[in-house]
Amino acid sequence: MKYRSVFDIIGPVMIGPSSSHTAGAARIGLVARQLFQKEPSWVSFHLYGSFAKTYQGHGTDVALVGGVLGFETFDTRITESMKIAKERGLNYSFHEEEAQLDHPNTVKIRMGDDHQEMELVGVSIGGGKVEIKELNGFELRLSGNHPAILVVHNDRFGAIASVSTILAKHQINIGHMQVSRKEVGKEALMVIEVDQNIGPDILQEVEALDHVEKVTKIHE
């Protein structure tokens, strides 16, 4: 794995005790919150491998809840996240899973409210860095460390080109792009990591495209 600077090796400014089990968990929870676009009414955390064995001792539980509440890795409120969640009416639960996955620090987050549900799989890869591996059944690779947009669209000819054309028009540079689909000609997901935050006017322009169903923004 390549690091851009010494701070990528040391890890982010964070609430401890662990960059992988605490900061990484908080980052995964925060990405889930941003993708859901609002605070859910309930959330369940399904923990695998090392997460399942040590989540209470390493603060993974409070970090995940804090992330879902919208707290950054350095937010001191993370230590009180469970209390704050109860005050806000957020119902949460933890489930220790026995299945062995590719990475030991893996969590599946299911969240929802009366109107929608979402499922996300994330891994903490060390130093506070994370990867989102799956979203609502779509396979993807999203770091959560860079601004990004997720575009749910119909799998049609020219769909990718039309989105990239809008970004190029506004001088938005694409750092990484991935397209995932469950079935040819059906719903697909475009994941585009960019070098700068994208304003709401550009998001609206992308969402107005005929083949686009939904656009979600992730910001660093």
C-alpha positions as CSV (number, residue, x, y, z in Angstrom):
1,M,0.0,0.0,0.0
2,K,1.3,3.4,-0.9
3,Y,1.2,6.4,1.6
4,R,1.1,10.0,0.5
5,S,2.8,11.3,3.6
6,V,4.1,10.5,7.1
7,F,0.6,11.4,8.4
8,D,-0.9,8.5,6.5
9,I,1.4,6.1,8.3
10,I,0.8,7.6,11.8
11,G,-2.9,7.8,11.3
12,P,-5.5,10.6,11.8
13,V,-6.0,12.8,14.8
14,M,-8.4,10.6,16.7
15,I,-10.0,9.4,19.9
16,G,-8.1,6.2,21.0
17,P,-7.1,3.7,21.8
18,S,-6.6,2.1,18.4
19,S,-6.2,3.6,14.9
20,S,-7.7,0.4,13.3
21,H,-10.3,-0.5,15.8
22,T,-11.4,3.0,16.9
23,A,-10.5,5.6,14.3
24,G,-11.2,3.2,11.4
25,A,-14.5,2.1,12.9
26,A,-15.5,5.7,13.4
27,R,-14.6,6.5,9.7
28,I,-16.7,3.5,8.5
29,G,-19.7,4.7,10.6
30,L,-19.3,8.3,9.3
31,V,-19.2,7.1,5.6
32,A,-22.4,5.1,6.3
33,R,-24.0,8.2,7.7
34,Q,-23.0,10.3,4.7
35,L,-24.3,7.7,2.3
36,F,-27.6,7.4,4.2
37,Q,-27.8,11.2,4.0
38,K,-29.5,11.6,7.4
39,E,-29.5,10.2,10.9
40,P,-31.3,6.8,10.9
41,S,-33.8,5.7,13.5
42,W,-32.1,2.3,13.9
43,V,-28.7,0.6,13.1
44,S,-27.3,-2.8,13.6
45,F,-23.6,-3.6,13.5
46,H,-22.5,-7.1,12.5
47,L,-18.9,-7.6,13.5
48,Y,-16.4,-10.1,12.1
49,G,-13.0,-11.4,13.0
50,S,-10.9,-9.2,15.3
51,F,-13.8,-6.6,15.5
52,A,-16.1,-9.3,16.9
53,K,-13.5,-10.4,19.5
54,T,-12.3,-7.0,20.8
55,Y,-14.9,-4.4,19.9
56,Q,-15.8,-3.5,23.5
57,G,-12.2,-3.3,24.8
58,H,-10.9,-1.3,21.9
59,G,-13.8,1.1,21.7
60,T,-15.0,-0.1,18.3
61,D,-18.6,0.0,19.6
62,V,-18.6,3.6,20.7
63,A,-16.6,4.6,17.5
64,L,-19.1,3.0,15.1
65,V,-22.1,4.6,16.9
66,G,-20.3,7.9,17.0
67,G,-19.6,7.7,13.2
68,V,-23.2,7.0,12.5
69,L,-24.1,10.1,14.6
70,G,-21.9,12.1,12.3
71,F,-18.8,12.5,14.6
72,E,-15.3,12.7,13.1
73,T,-12.5,10.6,14.3
74,F,-11.2,13.4,16.6
75,D,-14.6,14.3,18.1
76,T,-14.4,13.9,21.9
77,R,-18.1,13.1,21.9
78,I,-17.3,9.7,20.6
79,T,-16.6,8.5,24.1
80,E,-20.2,9.4,25.0
81,S,-21.8,8.3,21.7
82,M,-24.0,5.6,23.2
83,K,-25.5,8.0,25.7
84,I,-26.0,10.6,22.9
85,A,-27.6,8.0,20.6
86,K,-30.1,7.1,23.3
87,E,-30.9,10.8,23.9
88,R,-31.5,11.2,20.1
89,G,-33.7,8.1,19.9
90,L,-31.2,6.1,17.8
91,N,-31.7,2.3,18.5
92,Y,-28.5,0.4,18.0
93,S,-27.4,-3.3,18.4
94,F,-24.2,-5.3,18.0
95,H,-23.9,-8.8,16.6
96,E,-20.8,-11.0,16.8
97,E,-20.6,-13.1,13.6
98,E,-18.5,-16.3,13.3
99,A,-18.0,-16.2,9.6
100,Q,-14.4,-15.7,8.5
101,L,-14.0,-13.0,5.9
102,D,-11.0,-11.8,3.9
103,H,-10.1,-9.1,6.4
104,P,-10.3,-9.5,10.2
105,N,-11.5,-5.9,10.9
106,T,-14.8,-6.1,9.0
107,V,-18.3,-4.7,9.9
108,K,-21.6,-4.9,8.1
109,I,-23.8,-2.0,8.9
110,R,-27.5,-2.1,8.4
111,M,-29.5,1.1,9.1
112,G,-32.8,2.5,8.3
113,D,-35.9,4.5,9.2
114,D,-39.6,4.4,8.2
115,H,-38.8,5.3,4.6
116,Q,-35.5,3.5,3.6
117,E,-32.9,1.0,4.5
118,M,-29.3,0.6,3.6
119,E,-26.6,-2.1,4.0
120,L,-22.9,-1.5,3.9
121,V,-19.8,-3.6,4.4
122,G,-16.6,-1.8,5.5
123,V,-13.1,-2.9,6.6
124,S,-10.5,-1.0,8.7
125,I,-7.2,-1.6,7.0
126,G,-4.9,0.2,9.5
127,G,-3.8,3.7,10.4
128,G,-7.3,4.9,10.4
129,K,-7.8,4.1,6.7
130,V,-10.9,2.2,5.6
131,E,-12.4,0.6,2.5
132,I,-16.1,0.3,1.8
133,K,-16.4,-3.1,0.0
134,E,-20.1,-3.4,-0.6
135,L,-23.2,-1.1,-0.7
136,N,-26.7,-2.6,-1.0
137,G,-25.3,-5.6,-2.8
138,F,-23.1,-3.7,-5.1
139,E,-19.4,-4.5,-4.9
140,L,-17.1,-1.4,-4.7
141,R,-13.9,0.0,-3.4
142,L,-14.4,3.3,-1.7
143,S,-11.7,4.7,0.6
144,G,-13.8,7.3,2.4
145,N,-10.7,9.4,2.6
146,H,-11.3,11.5,-0.5
147,P,-14.4,13.4,-1.8
148,A,-16.5,11.2,-3.9
149,I,-19.9,10.8,-5.6
150,L,-21.9,7.7,-5.9
151,V,-24.3,7.6,-8.9
152,V,-27.1,5.0,-9.1
153,H,-28.1,4.8,-12.7
154,N,-29.6,2.6,-15.4
155,D,-27.0,0.4,-17.1
156,R,-27.2,2.1,-20.5
157,F,-24.8,3.1,-23.3
158,G,-23.3,6.5,-22.7
159,A,-24.2,6.7,-19.0
160,I,-20.6,6.9,-17.8
161,A,-19.6,9.3,-20.5
162,S,-22.4,11.7,-19.7
163,V,-21.4,11.9,-16.0
164,S,-17.7,12.3,-16.7
165,T,-18.4,15.0,-19.3
166,I,-20.2,17.1,-16.7
167,L,-17.3,16.7,-14.3
168,A,-14.8,17.7,-17.0
169,K,-16.9,20.7,-17.9
170,H,-16.5,21.9,-14.3
171,Q,-12.8,21.0,-14.1
172,I,-13.3,18.2,-11.6
173,N,-10.4,15.8,-11.8
174,I,-11.3,12.1,-11.3
175,G,-8.8,10.2,-9.1
176,H,-10.5,6.8,-9.1
177,M,-13.6,5.5,-10.8
178,Q,-15.4,2.1,-10.6
179,V,-18.7,0.9,-12.0
180,S,-20.6,-2.1,-10.6
181,R,-23.8,-3.7,-11.7
182,K,-25.8,-6.7,-10.6
183,E,-27.2,-7.6,-14.0
184,V,-26.6,-6.3,-17.5
185,G,-29.1,-3.6,-18.5
186,K,-30.4,-3.1,-15.0
187,E,-29.4,-0.9,-12.1
188,A,-25.7,0.0,-11.8
189,L,-23.5,2.0,-9.4
190,M,-20.8,4.5,-10.4
191,V,-18.3,5.3,-7.7
192,I,-16.1,8.4,-8.5
193,E,-13.4,9.7,-6.2
194,V,-12.3,13.2,-7.1
195,D,-9.6,15.7,-6.0
196,Q,-12.0,18.4,-4.6
197,N,-15.4,18.7,-3.1
198,I,-18.3,18.9,-5.5
199,G,-20.9,21.6,-5.1
200,P,-24.6,21.0,-4.9
201,D,-25.1,22.7,-8.4
202,I,-22.9,20.0,-10.0
203,L,-24.7,17.2,-8.1
204,Q,-28.0,18.5,-9.3
205,E,-26.8,18.6,-12.9
206,V,-25.7,15.0,-12.7
207,E,-28.9,13.9,-11.0
208,A,-30.9,15.6,-13.8
209,L,-29.5,13.2,-16.4
210,D,-32.2,10.9,-17.8
211,H,-30.5,7.6,-16.8
212,V,-29.5,8.7,-13.3
213,E,-31.7,7.7,-10.3
214,K,-29.8,9.0,-7.4
215,V,-26.6,10.9,-6.6
216,T,-24.9,10.7,-3.1
217,K,-21.9,12.8,-2.0
218,I,-19.1,11.6,0.3
219,H,-16.7,14.3,1.5
220,E,-13.4,14.0,3.2
